[in-house]
């Protein structure tokens, strides 16, 4: 059972999304999250699609299925004004994971 702490420096996965409320602001083919300073994390993702009307909204939430357990999903808040969006890639700073 997960104790609420992370011991790995990075997490990777396939499939995921940035949500604004229940709407998908962006969807991902793959993603990687690396531990940053203090409680912050850095998301790097390969974009499948983005919705211009939603991607600039706040608050956004990164979500992805927990593939290793096939039970539940990851969820991190995206820090405001931290998105860097290219044609195929997205980078964002994430706050502490939600439980």
C-alpha positions, 0 to 999 in steps of 0.5 A, spaced: 500 500 500 502 506 498 504 511 504 503 517 500 511 518 499 515 518 493 522 514 493 523 514 485 526 520 482 521 519 476 515 516 474 513 514 466 507 512 463 503 512 457 496 516 456 494 522 460 491 528 460 491 535 462 484 537 465 480 543 466 474 541 470 472 535 466 474 537 460 480 535 456 485 541 455 490 536 452 491 529 451 498 525 451 501 519 448 507 518 453 509 522 459 515 523 464 515 526 471 521 528 475 522 530 482 524 538 482 525 542 488 521 541 494 514 539 493 515 541 486 515 536 480 516 537 472 512 534 467 514 532 460 509 530 455 508 528 448 502 531 445 496 527 441 491 533 441 490 540 445 484 544 445 486 551 445 480 554 448 481 550 455 489 549 455 490 556 457 484 556 463 486 555 470 486 551 474 489 545 470 490 538 473 494 532 470 491 526 470 494 519 468 492 512 469 496 508 474 499 502 469 503 499 474 497 497 479 491 498 474 487 501 479 486 508 480 490 514 477 495 519 478 493 527 479 497 533 480 495 540 479 499 544 474 502 551 477 499 557 473 503 560 468 508 554 468 506 551 461 511 551 455 507 548 449 510 546 442 507 542 436 508 536 439 511 536 446 509 540 453 512 541 459 509 544 466 511 545 473 506 541 478 505 542 485 504 536 490 500 530 488 493 529 490 491 523 494 
